[in-house]
């Protein structure tokens, strides 16, 4: 009897080690090191290009029908945070976004994807631009695997509304955090 349970436990642990976790990453940046083209532009008082970083993801939950993406700096605004990027209705067939996909009106986004307005007041990616001397800020990229093909949020919806709608439809999330300071 003990041998049987031991073999069952061994078999189950083999399945667990084969299962992969939903992950998101970027080949564009490493923690604390951002090329100037990805940094915020003059709209926020920085000198970068606000070109969105490339993102890759893998192993979404079964049943994923679309994705929503947010980029949030929880250290900004006196601890209230700052929304840098929102995109949703990214098709389930996507396994990433190329560099620049969230820039210049989202021309690089997959067909049908929506680009929301961040706290800078315009639709699209706005790169890191913390106040000088404020220390390292954390830029949290969250990818929501959604159970619906479309997230019913208007392009004019607030970032908090988009994030709440994505959470409500989420089958799972993948996050990665990169820091930047100036």
N, C-alpha and C positions, 0 to 999 in steps of 0.2 A: 504494500500500500504506500509506504513512504517513498519507495523508488518511483512509483507511478506519479505521485505528486511532484517529485523532484524533476522528472522528465517533462511534465506539463509546464512547470515553472520555467525550465530551461527553454522550452519551445516558445513560450510567450515572451520571454526576454529577448529571444532572437527576432521576433516580430517587432518588438518595441525598438530595437536598435536599427531595424531597417526603415522604420517610419522616419520621414524627414519633417522638419519644422518649416513652417511658412516663414520665409526670410526676405528681407529687402536690403540692398546695399548700393553703393555708388562707386564706379571706377574713377569718377572725376575728382573726388576729394578723399583726404584722410583726415583723421581727427586733428583739428587745429590748423590744417594746411589747405587753404583754398586759393586757387588761382584768381587773380584780380577780375577776370571776366565773369566769375560767379558771384562776386560781391555786389552789394546794392549800388544803385546808380545815383545820380545827382538829385533825384526826387527825394532821397532820404539823407542827402548831405554826404554821400560817399562818392568814390571815383571809379567804381567798378562798372561792369557792363550789364549786370542783372540777366546773364544768360543762365537758364536753368541747367542744373547738373543732370547728367545721365543717371538713370536708376535702373536696376535690375532686380527681379524677384523670381522666386521659385517655390515650388511645392505649396500652392494655394489649397485651401480646404476643398474637399469634394463638394460639388454642387455650385461652385462659384460661377456667377453669371455676368458679373462686371466688377469693376474696382472704383474706389474713390481714394484720393490722395490728399493729405494735408501736410503742410510744413508750418511748424509753430515754434516760437521762441518763448518759453515760459519765464525767462529772466527779464524780459523787456517790460516796459510800462509800469515800473515799480512793482513788479511781481504779478501784474494782471495778464501779461503775455502779449504777443504780437503774432498775427497770422501773416505768413509770407507767401503762401501758395496753396491753392485749392483747385483740384481737378476731379471730375467725376464722370460717370458713364464711359469709363475706359473699358473696352471690351475684354471679356474673359480670355480671349485668345492672345492678349498682350502678355509679354513676360518682361516688360520694361518700357522705359521711355528714353529716347535719345536726347543727348545734349541739345538744349534749345527748344525742346518740345513745349515748355510752358512759357516761352518768351514770345514777344511780338505777336500777340493775339492768338497764341496757341496753334500756329500753323503746323507745327510738328506733332501735334497730338493725333491719335488715331481718329478716324472718321466717327462723328457722333459724340465725341467726348466734349464735356463742358469745362470751361475755365471760369472760376469765380474771382470775385474781388477780394483781395486781402486788405489788411489794415492801411496799406499805402493809398488805397482808394482807386486802384485800377485793377483790371483783370490781368492775371498772369503772375509769373514768378517775380519776386523781389528778393534779392540776395541778402545775406547777412550784412548788417550795418549798425552794429551796436555803438552807443556813444563812446568816444575815446575815454579810456581809463575806467570803464565800468566793469572790467574783468571779463572772463570768458563767459560767453552766452552759449546756451545749448539749443541746437536746431534739431527738432524732433520731426522726422519724416514718418508718418503713419500711413500705411496702406491698408485699406479695408477691403476684404473679399466680401462681396455682396451677394445675397441670395436673389436679388432682382436684377433684371437686365438693364433697368433704368432707375436711377435715383431721381425721384420727382422733386427737384429743387430748381428754382429759377436762377438764372445767371446773376440776378440782383440780390439773391438771398445773402444774409449775413454769414460770415464764416462759422459762427457758432451754430446757426441753423443747419448748414451743410454738414458740419461735424456730427450734430445730433441725429440727423437723418441717416448718415452713414453708420453710426453706432447702432441705430435701431434695425438696420438691414444687414448687419455684419454677421458673417459666418466665422470670422476670425480676423485678427490683425497682425501685421508685421511692422516692427518699428526699428529704426536706426537713428542714432543721435550723433551729430558731429558738433564740435565746438569751434568757436572763432572769437577772437578779441582784437581790438585795435587800440 
